């Protein structure tokens, strides 16, 4: 499920569990970039942002290349980080009201204060900021995804129910004037990663997310991986710096990707992604560069997920903004590429939209469901095939 419940640590600490990261040009204001970090899957009405966690966006300039015949992204050294932190809940102006305050620290160290849940966004220094409970925009037929893995054949139906129907998340939305906040010479191609990091003592990365479903679809299963069959790899992967993977563990990630990507390629009975003589899948290195790639000079698009990556693989110029918008049907795009290659027929999971389509105006995500499903009810409803345990449904 995008990045919901992506490992044992995420299950244990929902306030630090990233569900989704989005990056897209503003449909309202040209030259503005929207960044969204959603956390706390199946958030109850009492859910709060943690006062012990920094919620972070990291951006770096990136260039696409096919030098040496190998499609890749080369990330620059300059980095722009936005840290969002929260205070503990305190009593508000009314006798029965409680409020949570937050602040966003910009790349140049300016702190912008705001309050959680205020519909009127905080706006200053070229930034608009919103934080609060929102309806989860992600959509997927999770049971069919799990059945596809268990049965080793595509299990999607023409029409299916959204497994996340009515669920809420805690959302952080930043919209920034790129020229004002990052500089007029920045971009236009940017790599974007979302993270949750401990905000006390020695900082510890708890979760990170770039592209959707890298951990929960592509890397989750260990049954095809002959090297790491007994390893729950996602907590290790979450602790990594997306722009500088550890040499100690990158071999384990490559093994998992090579094995699982080959599994997806087999699902249509054809080989569309032949392995090289070392058993390396053509997508492995590209996907290990696990960040969203967005072109801030292109207009907003609702269906541009992986377009820049596909352009790099084919050696052509990209035509869209790339990145990821909330209404983009990324499950269809992902399975179409993984199973059928760059020119294969479309594959659909039968779920084409979220609980409610998002807005074209800030903060883009729509107000929360006032009566969301209970977290344990969600787990029960998403019960996977019998050989898969509830904790591995993510």
N, C-alpha and C positions, 0 to 999 in steps of 0.2 A: 504494500500500500504506500506508494511514493517513498516515504521514509518513516512512516508510523511504526512504532514498536520494533525498531531496527536493531535488535540485540538484547541480551539479558539486562544490561545496564539501563537501557532506555525503558524497558518494562518496569524497572524498579524505581525510576525517577521521572514521572511524566512531565514535570515542569521543565526539564532539560531535554526532553525528547522532541527533536525536530520532526515535524510531519512533512513540511514542504518548504522549498525555496523557489521564489519566482523572481525573474528579472526581465523587464520589458520596457520599451519606450512608452512614455505617457501618451495615451490616446487623446488627452486634453491639451497638452502643451508640448509642442515640438522642442527638442533640445533638453527635455527632462527625462530622467531615468527613474523607474519605479522598482524598488526592492521590497520583497515581502518575505518575512520569516514567520512561519506558523509552528507552534509548539503545543504540547499537551493534547494528544489525541483523545477523542471522546471526552472532551472537557466538560465537567459538571458545572452548574451555575456558580459554585463556590470556588472554582479554579482561580489561582493567582500566579502571576509571574514570580519566580524565585528571587529573593533578595540576596542569594548566595551565588548567583550565576550572571555572567556577562553574556548577553545575546549579541552576536557579532556578525557583521557583514564584512567580507574582505574582497577587495577589487584590485586587479592588476591588469595592465595593458597586455594584450596577447596578439600574436601574429600567427596566421595559418600558413603552413608550408608543405610542399611536397618534395623538398630537397632530398636528393639521393633516392628518389622514388618512393619514399616512405611518408605517407600522410601524417601530419603531426601538428600540434600547437606549441609554439614557443612562448613562454610566459616571461614578461619583463620583470626587472628587479623592483621597480617602483610599486609601492603598495598604498592603498587607501582603505583604512579601516574605520568602521562606524561601530562604536560600542554602545549598547543600550543596557542600562542597569536600572534596577528597581529597589525602592525602599520597602520595608515591612508595612503592612496595612495599619493605618491610623484613623482616628475618629475625624470625621469631616465637620462641616458647619452645622449640620442638623444633629439632633440628639441620637438618632438611630442610624446615621449615615457613616460609612467607612470608605476611605479613599486610599488608593495606592499611587504614589508619585514615582516618576521615572525621570531619567535624563539620557540624552543622546550626546555622546562625545564624538565630535567630527574629526576627520583626519588631521586638522591643524590644531586640535586640542580644545576647541570651543565646546562648552557644555550647554546644552539646550534643555531646559526643564519642561516637563509636561505631566499631565495627569492621565491615568489609565481610564479608558471608557468614554472620554469626552468626544462627542461627535464632531465638534468644531475643531479641526486640526490645529496643532501648534505650527506656526510658520515663522521662520526667521533664518537669516544667514543662507538663503538659497535652498532651504529644506522645508518640507512639510512632513509632519510626524503624526502618526496615529498608533495607539496600542490599546488592545482590548479584545473582548470575546467576539468572535465572528463565526458564521456558518462555515463549516469545512468545505472548501471548494473542490476537493479531490473527488474523483469518481472512478470506479473500477468494479468488475465482477471478480471479487477475490476468490470465491469458491472455484470458479472456472480456471483461474490462474493456478491454484493449488492442485486441482484435478489434472490439469495439463502436465504438471510435473509428476504427479503420482502415477498417472496412466501412460505417460510418455507419448501422448498424442494430443493434438489440439482439442480442447473441450469447450470452446466458446460457442454460444448460442446466438441466433439472430437478434434476440431481445432478452435483456436480463435486468435485474434490479441492481441499483447502485448499492454496494456493500457499506458505504459510508452515509447513507441517506439520513439526514436530520442531525448528524453529529456536529459538534462545535469544536473550535480550536481557540487558542490564544494567538492573536496575530500582532505582528509589528510591521507597520508599513512606513517606508521612507520614500519620499519623492524628492529628487535633487536636480537642481539646475546644473547640468554637467559642467558647463563652462565656468560658472561661479564657484562651485564647490570643489571640482577636481582640476580646473584649469582649462583654458581654451585649446591647449595643444594635447589634451588627453584623449586617447581612443583613436578612432571610434570603436575599435574592437576591444571589449573588456571581458576578462574572466571573473566570474562571481561565485563565491562560496559563502554559505551560512554556517555559523558555528555556535555552540554553547560551551562556555569555558568557566571554570570555577573562578570566582572573583576575590578569593582570599588566599593568603599564603602563596605557594608556588602554583602558578596557573596550570590547570589540568584540562585538556580538551576532552569534553564529555561526548559530544556528537559533532559531526560535520556533514554537510550535504552540498553536492553540486547538482549533477544530473539526477532526475528521478529514477527510482527502481534499480539503481546500481546494486544496492545492498539487498533489497527485499525481493527482487525477481532474479537478477543476474547472478549475484554472489551467494544467495541464501542457502541453497541446497548444497550439501556436501557429498551426496551419494554418487555423483559422477566424477569426483575429484580423487584420483588414485593416490595423491600425495598427502592431502589434508582431510581425509575422509572423517576423522574423528574430531575435527577442529571447528568450533563456532568462531568464525573468522571476523564477524562484524564488529565486535567490540575493539579488536585490534585495529581494524580499518578505520573506525570512528576516531580513534586517538591520533591518527596520522595528520600531518600537515599536507593538505591537498596540493600545495605547490612544491613540496619537497618530501617525497615519500622516503621512508626509512629503508636503507639498503638491507637491514636485518630481516625485513618481512616482505619485501616486494616480490621475492620469488614465490612466496605462498599466495599472494594475490594473483600473480600471473598464472600459477597453476590452476587456481579456482576459475579464473576467467576463461582460460583455454579450454578447460573441461566443460564448463557450463555453456559457453557460447557454442561449442560443437553440438551439445545436446539440442539447443534451440534450432540450430541449422538442420538437424535431422527431422524436425517435426513435419515437414511437408514431403518427406521421402526423397528429397534431392539435396545435393551438396551445392549450396550457393556461395559458401565461404570456405574454400579449400584451405586446409592447414598447410604451413610450409614444412620443410623437411625436418624441422625441429619440433613440430607439433604446435606451433604458435598460430593462433587464430588472427585473421587480418584486423579484427576490431580491438584486440586486447590492449595494445599500447595507446590507442586513441581513447579508449574508455578509462584507462588508468589515469589519464589527464582529466580527473573527475571534477569538472567545474562547468557551470553554464557559460556559454559564449554568446554575448549579445553585441550587436552593432548599434550603437546609439545614434548613428546618422540615418538609419532606415526608419520608415514609419512603423507604427504599431501593427502587429498582425496576430490573429488568434490561432494560426496553424503553422507556426514557424519552428517548433521544437525539432531539433536535430537537423535543420536545413543547412546550417553552416557546416556541421560535421559531414553531412552527405556530400556537400560541395567539395570539401577537402578530399574526401575519398575518391571522387571522380575527377579531381583536378580542374574543376570549373570555378568561376567566381560565384560567390553566394549572392542571392537575390533578395533575401529577407533580413529582418532584424535578428533572427535566431532567438536565443534566450528561451524563455518560457512564460506564457501568460496563463492565468488560472483556468480559463475555459478550453485550453488546448487539450485535445484528446490524445494524451501522450501514450496511453496503453496501446491504442491502435497503431500509432507511429512506431513505437518500440518493437512490437511483435512483427510488424510488416518488415522492418529492417533486419531484425535478428533471424527471422525464419526464411524470408523470401529474398534477401539480398537487396541491392539498391534498385532493382527494376522488377521486383516481384509483385504479385497481385496484392491489393490491400487485405489486411487481416483485421477483423473487428471483434471486440470482446462483448458487443451487444449493449454497452452502456455509453451513451453519447453525450451526456451532460451532467453537471452536478445537481445537487438538490435544488438549487436556484442558480441561474446564470448570474455571473458577477456584473458589477456596474461598470460604466465607462467613465465614472467620476470618482475622485478620491473619497474614501480609501479603497475603492474598488471591491473589496470583499463585502458581502451583504450582512446585515445584522443577524445576531445569533438566533437559533431555535430556542424559544422560551421553555420548551419541555423536551430537552434532548434525551436520547436513549441512555440508560445506565451503562456504565463501562463494562460490568460483568455480563449484562444482557447482550452487549455488542460482541463480546468474546464468544458467548454461547451461540449467537446467530451466525457467526463466522466459523463455526466448527469445521475444520478441515477433514479430509479423508481420515479414516481410523488410524492409519499408521503415522499420522503427523500429530504431534502434541500441540495443545493450545498455545504454549509459549512460542512456538515457531510459526505461527500463522502470519507473521508480519513479513 
